[in-house]
């Protein structure tokens, strides 16, 4: 392969490898293994990506492009390159050199560059997953607050008290029944919606009891 063709191939492989953060983790692992097979004089690549508890996903690809199940031990002829990002070890890549062509410094330098490029992609993917989890958590929390506010307003209108008094009533019932505030709020809202066709409000029994106490007072 002439120098220009080689440079073009390296650019294309690196461009594909840069999409690791945009694909499933298992697909990203295969992308890295295949990149090493294409650009390095190796007959086999094993990529292991660590999970939160130490165990993780693993890919094994040989020069034919076929996958196989193998043990996770490092043979004496394999070269291991750690997947690192900002000091954290994300996994390891094991390269088995061709019998007639041992890895030289230039190969190891390119291998290191491929591994580092993939490590950035895996780290970014993990970061994006964390961000999405946080956004979902905030959306859920906001949704619960909206439900509580709606129920508080409805309860305030029913009892004739202030929104603050309605919220205090809900807090007291939450403690007494060992239910969360959003669950109690949903009881009020769902009861009202379920009875809307008959134009009759169906309030939870604990609300009616509190209303009776207020009337007696």
Secondary structure in CASP SS format (residue, H / E / C, confidence):
PFRMAT SS
TARGET T0000
AUTHOR 0000-0000-0000
METHOD secondary structure of the structure
MODEL  1
X C 1.00
X C 1.00
X H 1.00
X H 1.00
X H 1.00
X H 1.00
X H 1.00
X H 1.00
X H 1.00
X H 1.00
X H 1.00
X H 1.00
X H 1.00
X H 1.00
X H 1.00
X H 1.00
X H 1.00
X C 1.00
X C 1.00
X H 1.00
X H 1.00
X H 1.00
X C 1.00
X C 1.00
X H 1.00
X H 1.00
X H 1.00
X H 1.00
X H 1.00
X H 1.00
X H 1.00
X H 1.00
X H 1.00
X H 1.00
X H 1.00
X H 1.00
X H 1.00
X H 1.00
X H 1.00
X C 1.00
X C 1.00
X E 1.00
X E 1.00
X E 1.00
X E 1.00
X E 1.00
X E 1.00
X E 1.00
X E 1.00
X E 1.00
X C 1.00
X C 1.00
X C 1.00
X C 1.00
X C 1.00
X E 1.00
X E 1.00
X E 1.00
X E 1.00
X E 1.00
X E 1.00
X E 1.00
X C 1.00
X C 1.00
X C 1.00
X C 1.00
X E 1.00
X C 1.00
X C 1.00
X C 1.00
X C 1.00
X C 1.00
X C 1.00
X C 1.00
X C 1.00
X C 1.00
X C 1.00
X E 1.00
X E 1.00
X E 1.00
X E 1.00
X E 1.00
X E 1.00
X E 1.00
X E 1.00
X C 1.00
X C 1.00
X E 1.00
X E 1.00
X E 1.00
X E 1.00
X E 1.00
X E 1.00
X E 1.00
X E 1.00
X E 1.00
X E 1.00
X E 1.00
X C 1.00
X C 1.00
X E 1.00
X C 1.00
X C 1.00
X C 1.00
X H 1.00
X H 1.00
X H 1.00
X H 1.00
X H 1.00
X H 1.00
X H 1.00
X H 1.00
X H 1.00
X H 1.00
X H 1.00
X H 1.00
X H 1.00
X H 1.00
X H 1.00
X H 1.00
X H 1.00
X H 1.00
X H 1.00
X H 1.00
X H 1.00
X H 1.00
X H 1.00
X H 1.00
X H 1.00
X H 1.00
X H 1.00
X H 1.00
X H 1.00
X H 1.00
X H 1.00
X H 1.00
X H 1.00
X H 1.00
X H 1.00
X H 1.00
X H 1.00
X H 1.00
X H 1.00
X H 1.00
X H 1.00
X H 1.00
X H 1.00
X H 1.00
X H 1.00
X H 1.00
X H 1.00
X H 1.00
X H 1.00
X H 1.00
X H 1.00
X H 1.00
X H 1.00
X H 1.00
X H 1.00
X C 1.00
X C 1.00
X C 1.00
X H 1.00
X H 1.00
X H 1.00
X H 1.00
X H 1.00
X H 1.00
X H 1.00
X H 1.00
X H 1.00
X H 1.00
X H 1.00
X H 1.00
X H 1.00
X H 1.00
X H 1.00
X C 1.00
X C 1.00
X C 1.00
X H 1.00
X H 1.00
X H 1.00
X H 1.00
X H 1.00
X H 1.00
X H 1.00
X H 1.00
X H 1.00
X H 1.00
X H 1.00
X H 1.00
X H 1.00
X H 1.00
X C 1.00
X H 1.00
X H 1.00
X H 1.00
X C 1.00
X C 1.00
X C 1.00
X C 1.00
X C 1.00
X C 1.00
X H 1.00
X H 1.00
X H 1.00
X H 1.00
X H 1.00
X H 1.00
X H 1.00
X H 1.00
X H 1.00
X H 1.00
X H 1.00
X H 1.00
X C 1.00
END
